[in-house]
Amino acid sequence: MLKIIVSPIQNKLHQYVHQGTKFYNLICNTKALYNLHFDLAYELIF
């Protein structure tokens, strides 16, 4: 299963932080949040 969520919420990423969440900086200086332990799928928010 692949679930992709795209949302312009860089200033509210702290609301989506859970245990195991990782932050990444993309090449275009966009912050991305990756949640490996999302209930139904993997989650990447940027």
PQR file with spaces between the fields and no chain letter, atoms N, CA, C, O and H, PARSE charges and radii, in Angstrom:
ATOM       1  N    MET     1       0.852   -1.169    0.000 -0.4000 1.5000
ATOM       2  CA   MET     1       0.000    0.000    0.000 -0.0000 2.0000
ATOM       3  C    MET     1       0.895    1.228    0.000  0.5500 1.7000
ATOM       4  O    MET     1       1.882    1.277    0.734 -0.5500 1.4000
ATOM       5  N    LEU     2       0.568    2.194   -0.795 -0.4000 1.5000
ATOM       6  CA   LEU     2       1.313    3.449   -0.854 -0.0000 2.0000
ATOM       7  C    LEU     2       0.338    4.589   -0.665  0.5500 1.7000
ATOM       8  O    LEU     2      -0.652    4.699   -1.388 -0.5500 1.4000
ATOM       9  H    LEU     2      -0.234    2.155   -1.391  0.4000 1.0000
ATOM      10  N    LYS     3       0.619    5.434    0.306 -0.4000 1.5000
ATOM      11  CA   LYS     3      -0.238    6.584    0.567 -0.0000 2.0000
ATOM      12  C    LYS     3       0.639    7.820    0.547  0.5500 1.7000
ATOM      13  O    LYS     3       1.604    7.907    1.307 -0.5500 1.4000
ATOM      14  H    LYS     3       1.423    5.345    0.894  0.4000 1.0000
ATOM      15  N    ILE     4       0.320    8.768   -0.305 -0.4000 1.5000
ATOM      16  CA   ILE     4       1.094   10.004   -0.399 -0.0000 2.0000
ATOM      17  C    ILE     4       0.172   11.165   -0.074  0.5500 1.7000
ATOM      18  O    ILE     4      -0.877   11.332   -0.696 -0.5500 1.4000
ATOM      19  H    ILE     4      -0.464    8.697   -0.922  0.4000 1.0000
ATOM      20  N    ILE     5       0.573   11.971    0.911 -0.4000 1.5000
ATOM      21  CA   ILE     5      -0.180   13.158    1.292 -0.0000 2.0000
ATOM      22  C    ILE     5       0.707   14.360    0.995  0.5500 1.7000
ATOM      23  O    ILE     5       1.840   14.427    1.472 -0.5500 1.4000
ATOM      24  H    ILE     5       1.425   11.835    1.416  0.4000 1.0000
ATOM      25  N    VAL     6       0.202   15.307    0.214 -0.4000 1.5000
ATOM      26  CA   VAL     6       0.962   16.515   -0.100 -0.0000 2.0000
ATOM      27  C    VAL     6       0.183   17.695    0.440  0.5500 1.7000
ATOM      28  O    VAL     6      -0.959   17.930    0.045 -0.5500 1.4000
ATOM      29  H    VAL     6      -0.718   15.253   -0.173  0.4000 1.0000
ATOM      30  N    SER     7       0.812   18.449    1.360 -0.4000 1.5000
ATOM      31  CA   SER     7       0.155   19.592    1.975 -0.0000 2.0000
ATOM      32  C    SER     7       1.175   20.686    2.246  0.5500 1.7000
ATOM      33  O    SER     7       2.270   20.392    2.725 -0.5500 1.4000
ATOM      34  H    SER     7       1.740   18.258    1.681  0.4000 1.0000
ATOM      35  N    PRO     8       0.847   21.946    1.951 -0.5600 1.5000
ATOM      36  CA   PRO     8       1.769   23.053    2.235  0.2800 2.0000
ATOM      37  C    PRO     8       1.663   23.503    3.694  0.5500 1.7000
ATOM      38  O    PRO     8       1.067   24.541    3.980 -0.5500 1.4000
ATOM      39  N    ILE     9       2.232   22.738    4.604 -0.4000 1.5000
ATOM      40  CA   ILE     9       2.063   23.023    6.035 -0.0000 2.0000
ATOM      41  C    ILE     9       3.394   23.096    6.769  0.5500 1.7000
ATOM      42  O    ILE     9       3.482   22.660    7.916 -0.5500 1.4000
ATOM      43  H    ILE     9       2.717   21.895    4.372  0.4000 1.0000
ATOM      44  N    GLN    10       4.435   23.639    6.135 -0.4000 1.5000
ATOM      45  CA   GLN    10       5.764   23.629    6.736 -0.0000 2.0000
ATOM      46  C    GLN    10       5.793   24.271    8.115  0.5500 1.7000
ATOM      47  O    GLN    10       6.545   23.825    8.981 -0.5500 1.4000
ATOM      48  H    GLN    10       4.364   23.994    5.203  0.4000 1.0000
ATOM      49  N    ASN    11       4.995   25.304    8.339 -0.4000 1.5000
ATOM      50  CA   ASN    11       5.035   25.976    9.633 -0.0000 2.0000
ATOM      51  C    ASN    11       4.251   25.240   10.712  0.5500 1.7000
ATOM      52  O    ASN    11       4.280   25.666   11.867 -0.5500 1.4000
ATOM      53  H    ASN    11       4.383   25.666    7.635  0.4000 1.0000
ATOM      54  N    LYS    12       3.552   24.153   10.386 -0.4000 1.5000
ATOM      55  CA   LYS    12       2.770   23.402   11.369 -0.0000 2.0000
ATOM      56  C    LYS    12       3.214   21.953   11.472  0.5500 1.7000
ATOM      57  O    LYS    12       2.447   21.108   11.934 -0.5500 1.4000
ATOM      58  H    LYS    12       3.529   23.807    9.448  0.4000 1.0000
ATOM      59  N    LEU    13       4.433   21.646   11.053 -0.4000 1.5000
ATOM      60  CA   LEU    13       4.892   20.256   11.065 -0.0000 2.0000
ATOM      61  C    LEU    13       4.934   19.670   12.469  0.5500 1.7000
ATOM      62  O    LEU    13       4.786   18.459   12.632 -0.5500 1.4000
ATOM      63  H    LEU    13       5.057   22.332   10.678  0.4000 1.0000
ATOM      64  N    HIS    14       5.134   20.513   13.497 -0.4000 1.5000
ATOM      65  CA   HIS    14       5.226   20.001   14.868 -0.0000 2.0000
ATOM      66  C    HIS    14       3.942   19.294   15.308  0.5500 1.7000
ATOM      67  O    HIS    14       3.981   18.476   16.227 -0.5500 1.4000
ATOM      68  H    HIS    14       5.254   21.497   13.365  0.4000 1.0000
ATOM      69  N    GLN    15       2.809   19.593   14.673 -0.4000 1.5000
ATOM      70  CA   GLN    15       1.545   18.944   15.022 -0.0000 2.0000
ATOM      71  C    GLN    15       1.520   17.474   14.614  0.5500 1.7000
ATOM      72  O    GLN    15       0.710   16.701   15.126 -0.5500 1.4000
ATOM      73  H    GLN    15       2.778   20.257   13.926  0.4000 1.0000
ATOM      74  N    TYR    16       2.404   17.086   13.694 -0.4000 1.5000
ATOM      75  CA   TYR    16       2.396   15.730   13.153 -0.0000 2.0000
ATOM      76  C    TYR    16       3.531   14.867   13.691  0.5500 1.7000
ATOM      77  O    TYR    16       3.739   13.753   13.211 -0.5500 1.4000
ATOM      78  H    TYR    16       3.062   17.714   13.278  0.4000 1.0000
ATOM      79  N    VAL    17       4.262   15.364   14.676 -0.4000 1.5000
ATOM      80  CA   VAL    17       5.405   14.626   15.210 -0.0000 2.0000
ATOM      81  C    VAL    17       4.917   13.546   16.170  0.5500 1.7000
ATOM      82  O    VAL    17       4.174   13.823   17.111 -0.5500 1.4000
ATOM      83  H    VAL    17       4.093   16.269   15.066  0.4000 1.0000
ATOM      84  N    HIS    18       5.341   12.326   15.919 -0.4000 1.5000
ATOM      85  CA   HIS    18       5.040   11.181   16.772 -0.0000 2.0000
ATOM      86  C    HIS    18       6.347   10.447   17.038  0.5500 1.7000
ATOM      87  O    HIS    18       7.388   10.826   16.502 -0.5500 1.4000
ATOM      88  H    HIS    18       5.944   12.101   15.154  0.4000 1.0000
ATOM      89  N    GLN    19       6.307    9.420   17.843 -0.4000 1.5000
ATOM      90  CA   GLN    19       7.500    8.620   18.104 -0.0000 2.0000
ATOM      91  C    GLN    19       7.990    7.998   16.802  0.5500 1.7000
ATOM      92  O    GLN    19       7.207    7.401   16.063 -0.5500 1.4000
ATOM      93  H    GLN    19       5.461    9.112   18.279  0.4000 1.0000
ATOM      94  N    GLY    20       9.272    8.136   16.520 -0.4000 1.5000
ATOM      95  CA   GLY    20       9.855    7.582   15.303 -0.0000 2.0000
ATOM      96  C    GLY    20       9.810    8.515   14.109  0.5500 1.7000
ATOM      97  O    GLY    20      10.241    8.139   13.019 -0.5500 1.4000
ATOM      98  H    GLY    20       9.908    8.621   17.120  0.4000 1.0000
ATOM      99  N    THR    21       9.298    9.726   14.290 -0.4000 1.5000
ATOM     100  CA   THR    21       9.218   10.690   13.197 -0.0000 2.0000
ATOM     101  C    THR    21      10.597   11.267   12.917  0.5500 1.7000
ATOM     102  O    THR    21      11.358   11.550   13.843 -0.5500 1.4000
ATOM     103  H    THR    21       8.948   10.032   15.176  0.4000 1.0000
ATOM     104  N    LYS    22      10.918   11.442   11.638 -0.4000 1.5000
ATOM     105  CA   LYS    22      12.205   12.003   11.240 -0.0000 2.0000
ATOM     106  C    LYS    22      11.988   13.232   10.376  0.5500 1.7000
ATOM     107  O    LYS    22      11.075   13.267    9.551 -0.5500 1.4000
ATOM     108  H    LYS    22      10.300   11.213   10.886  0.4000 1.0000
ATOM     109  N    PHE    23      12.846   14.259   10.572 -0.4000 1.5000
ATOM     110  CA   PHE    23      12.807   15.464    9.759 -0.0000 2.0000
ATOM     111  C    PHE    23      13.913   15.407    8.724  0.5500 1.7000
ATOM     112  O    PHE    23      15.019   14.950    9.014 -0.5500 1.4000
ATOM     113  H    PHE    23      13.587   14.230   11.242  0.4000 1.0000
ATOM     114  N    TYR    24      13.619   15.865    7.523 -0.4000 1.5000
ATOM     115  CA   TYR    24      14.598   15.933    6.444 -0.0000 2.0000
ATOM     116  C    TYR    24      14.526   17.308    5.799  0.5500 1.7000
ATOM     117  O    TYR    24      13.465   17.933    5.783 -0.5500 1.4000
ATOM     118  H    TYR    24      12.721   16.235    7.287  0.4000 1.0000
ATOM     119  N    ASN    25      15.654   17.786    5.264 -0.4000 1.5000
ATOM     120  CA   ASN    25      15.678   18.991    4.445 -0.0000 2.0000
ATOM     121  C    ASN    25      15.925   18.564    3.008  0.5500 1.7000
ATOM     122  O    ASN    25      16.946   17.945    2.706 -0.5500 1.4000
ATOM     123  H    ASN    25      16.516   17.278    5.277  0.4000 1.0000
ATOM     124  N    LEU    26      14.994   18.895    2.121 -0.4000 1.5000
ATOM     125  CA   LEU    26      15.118   18.540    0.717 -0.0000 2.0000
ATOM     126  C    LEU    26      16.071   19.505    0.016  0.5500 1.7000
ATOM     127  O    LEU    26      16.460   20.521    0.592 -0.5500 1.4000
ATOM     128  H    LEU    26      14.165   19.398    2.367  0.4000 1.0000
ATOM     129  N    ILE    27      16.448   19.193   -1.218 -0.4000 1.5000
ATOM     130  CA   ILE    27      17.400   20.015   -1.969 -0.0000 2.0000
ATOM     131  C    ILE    27      16.903   21.451   -2.120  0.5500 1.7000
ATOM     132  O    ILE    27      17.707   22.381   -2.065 -0.5500 1.4000
ATOM     133  H    ILE    27      16.133   18.368   -1.686  0.4000 1.0000
ATOM     134  N    CYS    28      15.623   21.651   -2.305 -0.4000 1.5000
ATOM     135  CA   CYS    28      15.059   22.995   -2.497 -0.0000 2.0000
ATOM     136  C    CYS    28      14.829   23.709   -1.163  0.5500 1.7000
ATOM     137  O    CYS    28      14.090   24.693   -1.113 -0.5500 1.4000
ATOM     138  H    CYS    28      14.970   20.896   -2.350  0.4000 1.0000
ATOM     139  N    ASN    29      15.451   23.229   -0.084 -0.4000 1.5000
ATOM     140  CA   ASN    29      15.359   23.801    1.264 -0.0000 2.0000
ATOM     141  C    ASN    29      13.943   23.676    1.855  0.5500 1.7000
ATOM     142  O    ASN    29      13.545   24.475    2.702 -0.5500 1.4000
ATOM     143  H    ASN    29      16.051   22.431   -0.125  0.4000 1.0000
ATOM     144  N    THR    30      13.206   22.685    1.408 -0.4000 1.5000
ATOM     145  CA   THR    30      11.889   22.390    1.954 -0.0000 2.0000
ATOM     146  C    THR    30      12.051   21.363    3.062  0.5500 1.7000
ATOM     147  O    THR    30      12.761   20.371    2.899 -0.5500 1.4000
ATOM     148  H    THR    30      13.528   22.036    0.719  0.4000 1.0000
ATOM     149  N    LYS    31      11.391   21.603    4.191 -0.4000 1.5000
ATOM     150  CA   LYS    31      11.440   20.645    5.295 -0.0000 2.0000
ATOM     151  C    LYS    31      10.435   19.534    5.038  0.5500 1.7000
ATOM     152  O    LYS    31       9.314   19.790    4.600 -0.5500 1.4000
ATOM     153  H    LYS    31      10.814   22.409    4.323  0.4000 1.0000
ATOM     154  N    ALA    32      10.838   18.307    5.312 -0.4000 1.5000
ATOM     155  CA   ALA    32       9.955   17.157    5.143 -0.0000 2.0000
ATOM     156  C    ALA    32       9.937   16.349    6.430  0.5500 1.7000
ATOM     157  O    ALA    32      10.963   16.212    7.097 -0.5500 1.4000
ATOM     158  H    ALA    32      11.749   18.100    5.668  0.4000 1.0000
ATOM     159  N    LEU    33       8.792   15.824    6.774 -0.4000 1.5000
ATOM     160  CA   LEU    33       8.615   15.016    7.968 -0.0000 2.0000
ATOM     161  C    LEU    33       8.206   13.618    7.520  0.5500 1.7000
ATOM     162  O    LEU    33       7.254   13.465    6.754 -0.5500 1.4000
ATOM     163  H    LEU    33       7.959   15.936    6.232  0.4000 1.0000
ATOM     164  N    TYR    34       8.910   12.610    7.987 -0.4000 1.5000
ATOM     165  CA   TYR    34       8.626   11.220    7.610 -0.0000 2.0000
ATOM     166  C    TYR    34       8.227   10.450    8.853  0.5500 1.7000
ATOM     167  O    TYR    34       8.987   10.379    9.818 -0.5500 1.4000
ATOM     168  H    TYR    34       9.683   12.735    8.609  0.4000 1.0000
ATOM     169  N    ASN    35       7.038    9.874    8.831 -0.4000 1.5000
ATOM     170  CA   ASN    35       6.518    9.125    9.973 -0.0000 2.0000
ATOM     171  C    ASN    35       6.452    7.647    9.608  0.5500 1.7000
ATOM     172  O    ASN    35       5.527    7.215    8.920 -0.5500 1.4000
ATOM     173  H    ASN    35       6.420    9.931    8.047  0.4000 1.0000
ATOM     174  N    LEU    36       7.417    6.883   10.061 -0.4000 1.5000
ATOM     175  CA   LEU    36       7.497    5.457    9.762 -0.0000 2.0000
ATOM     176  C    LEU    36       6.403    4.652   10.455  0.5500 1.7000
ATOM     177  O    LEU    36       5.994    3.607    9.950 -0.5500 1.4000
ATOM     178  H    LEU    36       8.168    7.234   10.620  0.4000 1.0000
ATOM     179  N    HIS    37       5.926    5.122   11.601 -0.4000 1.5000
ATOM     180  CA   HIS    37       4.977    4.355   12.402 -0.0000 2.0000
ATOM     181  C    HIS    37       3.549    4.878   12.283  0.5500 1.7000
ATOM     182  O    HIS    37       2.780    4.799   13.241 -0.5500 1.4000
ATOM     183  H    HIS    37       6.259    5.971   12.012  0.4000 1.0000
ATOM     184  N    PHE    38       3.191    5.407   11.122 -0.4000 1.5000
ATOM     185  CA   PHE    38       1.814    5.835   10.872 -0.0000 2.0000
ATOM     186  C    PHE    38       0.934    4.586   10.850  0.5500 1.7000
ATOM     187  O    PHE    38       1.363    3.558   10.326 -0.5500 1.4000
ATOM     188  H    PHE    38       3.816    5.471   10.344  0.4000 1.0000
ATOM     189  N    ASP    39      -0.272    4.638   11.395 -0.4000 1.5000
ATOM     190  CA   ASP    39      -1.123    3.456   11.579 -0.0000 2.0000
ATOM     191  C    ASP    39      -1.389    2.660   10.303  0.5500 1.7000
ATOM     192  O    ASP    39      -1.232    1.439   10.297 -0.5500 1.4000
ATOM     193  H    ASP    39      -0.621    5.473   11.820  0.4000 1.0000
ATOM     194  N    LEU    40      -1.783    3.323    9.238 -0.4000 1.5000
ATOM     195  CA   LEU    40      -2.217    2.604    8.043 -0.0000 2.0000
ATOM     196  C    LEU    40      -1.177    2.557    6.934  0.5500 1.7000
ATOM     197  O    LEU    40      -1.273    1.718    6.038 -0.5500 1.4000
ATOM     198  H    LEU    40      -1.911    4.315    9.243  0.4000 1.0000
ATOM     199  N    ALA    41      -0.187    3.440    6.977 -0.4000 1.5000
ATOM     200  CA   ALA    41       0.789    3.508    5.884 -0.0000 2.0000
ATOM     201  C    ALA    41       1.989    4.323    6.343  0.5500 1.7000
ATOM     202  O    ALA    41       2.001    4.851    7.455 -0.5500 1.4000
ATOM     203  H    ALA    41      -0.110    4.122    7.705  0.4000 1.0000
ATOM     204  N    TYR    42       2.986    4.421    5.493 -0.4000 1.5000
ATOM     205  CA   TYR    42       4.091    5.337    5.755 -0.0000 2.0000
ATOM     206  C    TYR    42       3.621    6.736    5.400  0.5500 1.7000
ATOM     207  O    TYR    42       2.792    6.899    4.505 -0.5500 1.4000
ATOM     208  H    TYR    42       2.977    3.992    4.590  0.4000 1.0000
ATOM     209  N    GLU    43       4.132    7.743    6.080 -0.4000 1.5000
ATOM     210  CA   GLU    43       3.638    9.095    5.875 -0.0000 2.0000
ATOM     211  C    GLU    43       4.814   10.037    5.682  0.5500 1.7000
ATOM     212  O    GLU    43       5.756   10.030    6.475 -0.5500 1.4000
ATOM     213  H    GLU    43       4.806    7.611    6.807  0.4000 1.0000
ATOM     214  N    LEU    44       4.763   10.847    4.635 -0.4000 1.5000
ATOM     215  CA   LEU    44       5.766   11.869    4.357 -0.0000 2.0000
ATOM     216  C    LEU    44       5.041   13.189    4.201  0.5500 1.7000
ATOM     217  O    LEU    44       4.195   13.334    3.319 -0.5500 1.4000
ATOM     218  H    LEU    44       3.998   10.852    3.991  0.4000 1.0000
ATOM     219  N    ILE    45       5.366   14.156    5.053 -0.4000 1.5000
ATOM     220  CA   ILE    45       4.703   15.460    5.016 -0.0000 2.0000
ATOM     221  C    ILE    45       5.760   16.514    4.783  0.5500 1.7000
ATOM     222  O    ILE    45       6.810   16.497    5.425 -0.5500 1.4000
ATOM     223  H    ILE    45       6.053   14.038    5.770  0.4000 1.0000
ATOM     224  N    PHE    46       5.491   17.445    3.857 -0.4000 1.5000
ATOM     225  CA   PHE    46       6.430   18.548    3.618 -0.0000 2.0000
ATOM     226  C    PHE    46       5.686   19.802    3.241  0.5500 1.7000
ATOM     227  O    PHE    46       6.305   20.839    3.001 -0.5500 1.4000
ATOM     228  H    PHE    46       4.639   17.459    3.335  0.4000 1.0000
